Amino acid sequence: MKHLSRYDIKAIARKYVQAYMALPDVRNTQLYRIDPELLLEKVLGLNVEYQHLSYDGSILGMTSFTELDVQVFEDNDSEAFFFLDGKTVLVEADLNYDNKLRGRKNFILMHEGSHQIFKKLFSNDYGVTQKSAGVHYYKANSERNKPISDWEEWQANTLGAAILLPENLIKQGMFLFNLGGKIECLNKIYFLEVYKRFDALADFLGCSKKALAIRMKQLGLLNKEYLDNPFDLVDIYPEVSGL
């Protein structure tokens, strides 16, 4: 599949957000957030199922474009098989039991749904290589892989974020949570009140703080963030001779 630009992906996202907003369940309501499970089922015609996908939690989501059996695990860790019919998204069941993991679950749903969207739009080019023709897995911490090594996964991440977090809903949420038009610095130690409002916004939108921060930086709504290490703001790094 050709490499799509962010502009291309933004246009695709807009189309599917509009289709979501036209759903009978949504169109006569005040929209504050995207429900990815509703979008997958009613817009994309997919089934969503929850299973234990690995022993160690390393696999969080999967989907396929063809019919095949995949290994899953029962609650007692005994092995079983699940029939993927080409129009089903599987998500790790543990993510559905803990409301604190709702943001991660929502992103994985939209990531796997994005694979299916690309297959619908580019059926002759997408998922046809030996590497991508089988099961698309979402693995723990895969969003941290840099540089980009798998363009299909990067594009699914980018489209998933654009659909789950439309710019207008983020800006609406920033207004509701008194965050102004832009966050200059996100740091839970030195700018605690801003961080608390940002944290509440992420929960309100149904996403993780990291996913929201990445999306807001892409949109120019966030300047600097220190979610991984809030003390990095004042860390002093020694000079390295020869540089």
MOZIFEN-V604639 format. One record per residue. N is the residue number from 1. RES is the residue in one letter. OMEGA is omega in radians with two decimals (* if undefined). Layout:
[[N;RES;OMEGA] [N;RES;OMEGA]]
//
This chain:
[[1;M;3.12] [2;K;3.12] [3;H;3.13] [4;L;3.08] [5;S;3.05] [6;R;3.13] [7;Y;3.10] [8;D;-3.09] [9;I;3.09] [10;K;3.14] [11;A;3.10] [12;I;3.14] [13;A;-3.11] [14;R;-3.14] [15;K;-3.08] [16;Y;3.03] [17;V;3.10] [18;Q;3.10] [19;A;3.09] [20;Y;-3.11] [21;M;3.12] [22;A;3.13] [23;L;3.11] [24;P;-3.14] [25;D;-2.95] [26;V;-2.85] [27;R;-3.13] [28;N;-3.13] [29;T;3.00] [30;Q;-3.06] [31;L;3.09] [32;Y;-3.08] [33;R;3.07] [34;I;3.03] [35;D;-3.03] [36;P;3.14] [37;E;3.09] [38;L;3.13] [39;L;-3.14] [40;L;-3.05] [41;E;-2.99] [42;K;3.13] [43;V;-3.06] [44;L;-3.14] [45;G;-3.13] [46;L;3.00] [47;N;3.09] [48;V;3.13] [49;E;3.13] [50;Y;3.13] [51;Q;2.97] [52;H;-2.96] [53;L;3.13] [54;S;3.08] [55;Y;-2.91] [56;D;-3.14] [57;G;-3.11] [58;S;3.11] [59;I;-3.05] [60;L;-3.14] [61;G;3.07] [62;M;3.01] [63;T;3.10] [64;S;3.13] [65;F;-3.13] [66;T;3.13] [67;E;3.08] [68;L;3.09] [69;D;3.07] [70;V;3.14] [71;Q;3.01] [72;V;-3.07] [73;F;3.07] [74;E;-3.13] [75;D;3.12] [76;N;3.11] [77;D;3.04] [78;S;-3.07] [79;E;3.09] [80;A;3.12] [81;F;3.11] [82;F;-3.13] [83;F;3.03] [84;L;-3.02] [85;D;3.14] [86;G;3.14] [87;K;-3.14] [88;T;3.02] [89;V;3.09] [90;L;3.12] [91;V;3.09] [92;E;-3.04] [93;A;-3.11] [94;D;3.14] [95;L;-3.12] [96;N;-3.09] [97;Y;-3.03] [98;D;-3.10] [99;N;3.10] [100;K;-3.14] [101;L;-3.09] [102;R;-3.13] [103;G;3.13] [104;R;3.09] [105;K;-3.12] [106;N;-3.14] [107;F;3.14] [108;I;3.07] [109;L;-3.08] [110;M;3.07] [111;H;-3.13] [112;E;3.06] [113;G;3.13] [114;S;3.03] [115;H;-3.13] [116;Q;3.09] [117;I;3.14] [118;F;3.12] [119;K;3.10] [120;K;-3.04] [121;L;-3.07] [122;F;-2.99] [123;S;-3.10] [124;N;-3.06] [125;D;-2.98] [126;Y;3.10] [127;G;-3.08] [128;V;3.10] [129;T;-3.14] [130;Q;-3.11] [131;K;-2.98] [132;S;-3.06] [133;A;-3.09] [134;G;-3.11] [135;V;3.00] [136;H;3.14] [137;Y;2.93] [138;Y;-3.08] [139;K;-3.14] [140;A;3.10] [141;N;-3.13] [142;S;-3.13] [143;E;-3.12] [144;R;-3.11] [145;N;3.08] [146;K;-0.08] [147;P;-3.12] [148;I;-3.14] [149;S;-3.12] [150;D;-3.04] [151;W;3.09] [152;E;3.13] [153;E;3.11] [154;W;-3.12] [155;Q;3.09] [156;A;3.07] [157;N;-3.07] [158;T;3.11] [159;L;3.13] [160;G;3.13] [161;A;-3.11] [162;A;3.12] [163;I;-3.10] [164;L;-3.04] [165;L;3.09] [166;P;-3.08] [167;E;-3.08] [168;N;3.13] [169;L;3.07] [170;I;-3.13] [171;K;3.07] [172;Q;3.12] [173;G;3.10] [174;M;3.08] [175;F;-3.10] [176;L;-3.09] [177;F;3.01] [178;N;3.12] [179;L;3.11] [180;G;-3.11] [181;G;-3.13] [182;K;3.03] [183;I;-3.13] [184;E;-3.10] [185;C;3.13] [186;L;-3.06] [187;N;-3.03] [188;K;3.11] [189;I;-2.99] [190;Y;3.11] [191;F;-2.96] [192;L;-3.07] [193;E;3.07] [194;V;3.12] [195;Y;-3.14] [196;K;3.13] [197;R;3.08] [198;F;3.11] [199;D;3.12] [200;A;3.11] [201;L;3.12] [202;A;3.11] [203;D;3.13] [204;F;-3.13] [205;L;3.11] [206;G;3.14] [207;C;3.08] [208;S;3.11] [209;K;-3.11] [210;K;-3.14] [211;A;3.14] [212;L;3.14] [213;A;3.13] [214;I;-3.11] [215;R;-3.12] [216;M;3.08] [217;K;3.10] [218;Q;-3.10] [219;L;-3.12] [220;G;-3.12] [221;L;-3.14] [222;L;-3.12] [223;N;-3.11] [224;K;3.09] [225;E;-3.12] [226;Y;-3.11] [227;L;-3.09] [228;D;-3.11] [229;N;-3.10] [230;P;-3.13] [231;F;3.12] [232;D;3.14] [233;L;-3.09] [234;V;3.11] [235;D;3.09] [236;I;-3.10] [237;Y;-3.12] [238;P;3.07] [239;E;3.10] [240;V;-3.09] [241;S;3.11] [242;G;-3.14] [243;L;*]]
//
